[in-house]
């Protein structure tokens, strides 16, 4: 997940959790406040009812200390009109009278007995079940408990109120979420925009494209931009100095190497008949050739870096070039114990540089020879595919690890399994450059059984 998406998701999740927590706290607060208000109201109502019941008990001249069933039935009809659903119990929790005797209870007999017991001890007690409050309070006459009053108060209004409040809360939370999402997205975009620029700049730097960042402001990001630009300038200067040094050294080496190579070839005729001397001169000549090739490749890359590598483009018969190059490389193939199998479609014409394309084919064949066991086969195929010419060179060698298939096109890079085989690590970067200058592409893939398949694609010259 990208940084912008993580910022939006993280902040939005935090906002939603905060809204949920605030909503729960607000709802709990409203619930507690409402219950407290209803409880106070029921206490006031029970006090008035207690006065009325105690007076009626005295008026009826009940000789008993307990409220009689007749008196309870008399007062319940009057109080029921005012208080709604009420019940009167004696001290043994037996029902004396009820204003709505046929109404089904929401609490169990055990739960009801618990609040009646609490009320008989002189306390106010209640329990909430299914949108109702069952509130019990004692009825006193001269400090003697003569009965227990139970008021059953419906919470329909409270539930309706909380339901509407929840709907309003959800609507408000939804609108707030949309607004906060918009704000977070804008803030995240502003935060990640300079970071994205840094990421692009870092990728450009990795590709040696040192484009400085435009700096605005004086905050931490601007300071980071300045440091990044300074680092890029230093890297560019270092790389330029390094290239110049390599180029200068290569030029300086070229003249003595030419002399060494020439004298070693001259010595080969002079030391004939002396096996030890012949062997020494052979290795001298061979190593001087290898070093001369390295110097030439370094100079080629130096010209590429300075845009001084020239191409002589013209109409070419690629089929003929591939055939001729295979013939020239046949003796080298025999030296390595390699058999070349070719399948060349005739008369495929392209627009290109003859010498540069020969260099590409020679380099790929040379790699195929070096990295293949003896004896083995190297297959060369050329055919047309729509508007592209496809050149495939497949060997049966050690192959290239898949994770290193792209890295081998980097300068001086050698695959892990090829470190003990002679090479410079510069041939493939030059090959890739030449192919791309011809508007083509090159890739290395595993062979059908083993080894490596080099696939070169070049645009075909349209006839007519």
N, C-alpha and C positions, 0 to 999 in steps of 0.2 A: 504494500500500500504506500502511495506517495505521501510526502510530508504534508502537503496541503490537505489531502483526504484525512490523514491522521489527526491534524489539528482540528478540522471541522468535526470529525466523529468524536474525538475526545472531549472537546468543549461542549458539543451538543449533548453528549451523554452526561457530562457533569451538570449541565443546565437542567436536563430532564430529571436527574436524580434530586437536584436541589428543589425543583418545582414539586416533585413527588413528596419529598420530606416536608416542605413548607405546607403543602396541601393536607398531609396527614396531621401535622401539628395544628393547623387552623381548624380542621374538622374535629379533632379531639378537644381543642379548646372550646369550640362552639357547643360540642356535646356536653362537656362538663359544666359550662355556663348555663346551658338550657336545663340540664338535670338539677343543678343547684337552684335555679329559679323555680322550677316546678316543685322541688322538694319544699322550698320555703312557702310556696303557695299552698301546698297540701298541709303543711303544719298549721298555717293560719286557719284553713278550712276545718281541720280536725279540732282545733281549739274552740271554734264557734259551735261545731257540732257537739263537742263535749259539754259545753255549757247548756245547750238545749236539752241534751239527753239527761243530764243530771237534774235539771229543773223539772223535767217531766217525771222523772223517778220520784222526786220529792212530792210533786203535786198529786201523783197517784197514790201517795201514802203507802208505798210498798214497805211492808214491815221487814222484808228480807234485805240483806245487804247487797244481794245480787239483783241485777236488772231482770224484770220478769219478761216473759215472752210477749204478753199483751202490750206492755209499755214499749218494748222493742218494735213490735209490729206497728204500733201507733206512730212512733217517731220516724220509722223508716220510710213511710209514705210521704211524710213532709220533707225529710232531708233528701230523699231520692229526687224530688223535683228540683232541688238546688244543687246537690253534689253529684247527681247522676247515679252511677252504679256503686252502691255501698252495701256493706254487710255488717251485722252486729253479732258478736260471739260472747258467750259467757266465759268465766275464768277457766273452765275445763275445755275451751276451744270448740265448744259445740255451737252450731249455728242457731241463733235466735230468730233472725229475720234477714231478708235479702230483698233489695229493690228489683233485682232481675234474676229471679231464681232459675230461670230456664237457660241462662247464658252459659256457654261452655268456657271452662277455665283454661288458661294458657300455662298454668303452673301445676305442679303435682301436689298431691295432698301433703307430702312430706315437706316440700318447700313452703307451702302455705303455713304449715304448723310452726316452722322455724321463725317466720316473722311474727306470728301470733305470740309465741313464747317470748320473743324479745320485747314485744309491746307490753306483755303482762308484767314485765319487770320494770316498767316505767320508762321505756325507751321508745323513740320513733324508729320504725324499721320499714324497709321497703325492698322490693326485688323487681327487676325489669324482665319481662318475658313477652316476646311477640307483640311489640308495639304497645305494651301496657305496663303501667307501674302499679304494683300491689303495695299499698301504703297502709301500715297498721299503727294505731295509737291507742293508749289506755284511756278509759273514761273513769274519772274520779268523782266520788262524793265524800267529802270530809276525809280526804286522804286515803279512802278505801277504793280499790279498783272494783267497780261494779260490772264492767263490760269492756270488750275490746272492739274498737271501730276499725273497719277496713274499707278504704276508699280505692276503687279500681279506676285509675285515670288513663284514658287513651292517649297515645303519643302520635296519633295520625297527623296532627298539625306539625309536630316537630319533624316527623319523617318526611312530610311533604316539603317542609322548609329546607331540610338538609339535602333532599333530592334536587330541589331547584338550585340550591347553592352549589352542589357538585356539578350540575350541568353548566352553571355559569363559570365555575372554576375550570372545567374542562375546555370550554370555549375560550376563556381567557388564556389558559395554558397553551392551547393550540395557536392562538394569534401571537402570543409571546414567543412560542417556539419558532414560528415562521419568521418573525422579526429578528430574533436572536440568531437564527440560521443565516439570514441575509447578512447581518452584521459580522458574524463569525467568518462567513465565506469571504467577505471583503477584507477583513483583517488578515485572514490566512493568506489571501492572495497577495496582499501588500508585504506580508512577512516572507513568503516563499519566493516572491518574484526575484529579489536580489540573490537568494540562495540558488535559484534555478540558473541565474546568470553566472554565478560562480561555478556551478556544475558544468555548464556549457563551456566556460573558459577553461576549466580543468581538463575537459575532454579535448579541447583544442590544443592545450599545452601538451597533452599526451601524444597528440598527432603532430607536435612541433609547429603548431600554428599559433604564434604568440601575439594574439590580438589583445591590446590593452582594454581594460574595463573603463567605462565612463563613470566618473565619480561625481555624486551629488550629495550635498549635506556634510555633516561632521560627526555623525553618530558612529556606533561600533561597526556597522556594516560598511560605512565609507572607509573607516580605518582598515578594515579587512581587505577592501578593494585596493587600497593603496599598497598594502603589504603584498597582495597577490600580484599587482602590476610590477612592483619592485622585484619580486621573485622571478616573474616572467622575463623581465629585462636582463636579470643576471643569468638566467638559464640560456636565453638567446645569445648573450655575449659569450658565455662559456662554450656553447655548442659551436658558435661561429669560429671561436679561437681553436677549438678542437679540430674542426674541419680544415681550417687553414693550416694547422700544424701537420695533420695527416697528409694534406695535399702537398705541402712543402717537402716533407720527408720523402713522400713517394716520388716526387720529381727528382730529388737529390739521389734517391736510390736507383733510379732508372738507368742512368749513365753507367755507373760501375757494374750494375747487373748485366747490362748489355755486353760490357767488356768481359766479365767473368764467363758469361754464356759463350761468347765467341772463342775465348782462349780454351775453355773446356772442350769445345768441339774440335779445336785444333789439336789439343793434346791427345784426343782419342786416337788419332792416326799415329802419334809419336810413341804411344805406350803399348802398341800392339805387340804381343808376345810376352808381356809382363802381366800375368793374371792379377796380381795384387794391385798394380798400378791401374790396370784397366777397370777393375772394380771401383777403385777410389774415384777415378775420373768420371765413371758412369754415374755414381751417386752425386758427384759435384755438378755434373751437367743436369741431372734430373732435378736436384734441389734448386738449382739456379732457374730452371724453367718454371718450377712451381712458385718460386718467389717472384719471378717476373710476372706470372699470371696474377698473383695477388696484388702487385703494384698496379698492373693495368686495371684491375677491377676497382681498386681504391680510387684511381684517377677517374675512371668512368663515373663512379658515384660522386666524386668531387665536381665533375662537369654537370651532373644531374642536379646537384644542390645549387649550383650557381647558374642554372638554366643555360648552360653552354653546350649541352649535348645536342648535336645536330642530327637531323634525319633527312634522308633523300628519298622522298616518297615517289612512287610511280606504280604503273599497272604491272602486277606480278602474277605469274602462274604458280600458285602455292603448291600445287601437286608436283610440279617439276622440281621446285626448291626442296621439298621434303624428300623426294627420290634421290636427288643429287647428294643431299646431306647424309642420307642413310648409306649411300655408296662410299662416301668419304670416311664415314665412321666405322665401316665394316672391319677394317684391320684392327682398330682399337677394340671392337667387340670381340674379335678372335683372341686378342691378348688376354681379355678377361674371361674367355670361355663362354661367351654369350652368343646365342643364335638370334638374329633379328628376323621377325616375321612381320610382314607389312601387308596392308590392304589400303591402297591409295586410289580414291576416286579421281579420274582424270579431269583436267581442265577446270580446276576451281580457281578463279581469279579474284585477287584482292588488291587493295590499294595499300602499299606498304614500302618499307625499306628492306631491300634484299639482304644486305649484310647483317642488319639487326635481327631479322627473322632467322637467318642461319645461326646467329649467336644463341637465340632462344632454343632452337631445336638441338644444337650441339650441347648446350648446357643441360637440357633435360635428358638427352641420351646418355651423356657422361655420368649424370647422377644415377640413372637406371643401371648402368654398367657397374659403377663403384659399389652400389649397395645391394647387388644381386650375387647369389652364390654361383660357383662354377661347377658343373655346367647349368645353365638355365636359359630361359627365353624372354626376350623383350619384344612386345607386340606394339607396332606403330600403325595406327589407323587414321585415315583422313576421309571425311565425307561431308556432304552438304546437308544442313538441316534448316529448311526455310531460307532465311536471309543470312545465315551464319555458317562459317566453315568450322567444323569440329575436329581438332587434332587430339587424339588420345595416345599417350605413351604409357604402357602398362608393363611393370616388371614383376618379378617373383622374389623380390628382395626382402629386407628386414621390415619394411613398412614404416609408417609414421604414426605414432600414437595420436588418437583422435583429438585429444586436448592440445596437441602441439601443431596441428595441421595449418593453422593460421600464423603461428609464431615463427615458423621457418622462413616466412617472407620478411622477417625483421633482420636488419643488418647484424652480421656476426653470430646470429643465433644458430645453434646446432641442437638437433633433437637428442634426447637423452641416450637413445640407443645407437647414435651415430658418432659419439664422441671419440671413439677409437679408430675412426676411418678418416683418412686424410681429406681435408677440405677447408675452405675459408669462411663459409657462411655468408658469402657475398653474391654468389651466382643467382640464387632465387630472387633476391630483392631486385637485381638488375633485370632479370627475366620478367618479373611482374611489371616493372616500370615500362619496359619496351612494349609488352602486350597492351598495357593500358594506354600508351601513346598511340597505339593502333586501334583505339576504341574497342578493345576486346577485354577478355577476362581470363583468369587462370585459377584453378583450384586443384588441390591434392586430395584424393579420396583413397580409401582402402581398395585393393584389388579384389577380384572375384573370390580367389582362394586366399592369397596373401600378397604381400608386396604393396606397391603404390601405383595409383593411376593418376597421371597428370593430365588434366583436361583443359585445353586451350580453345577459346571461342574467339573467332575473328569475323568481322562483318564481310560478307561477300560483295564483290564489285558487281553492280547490276549491269547486265548486258544491254547493248544498244546505245 
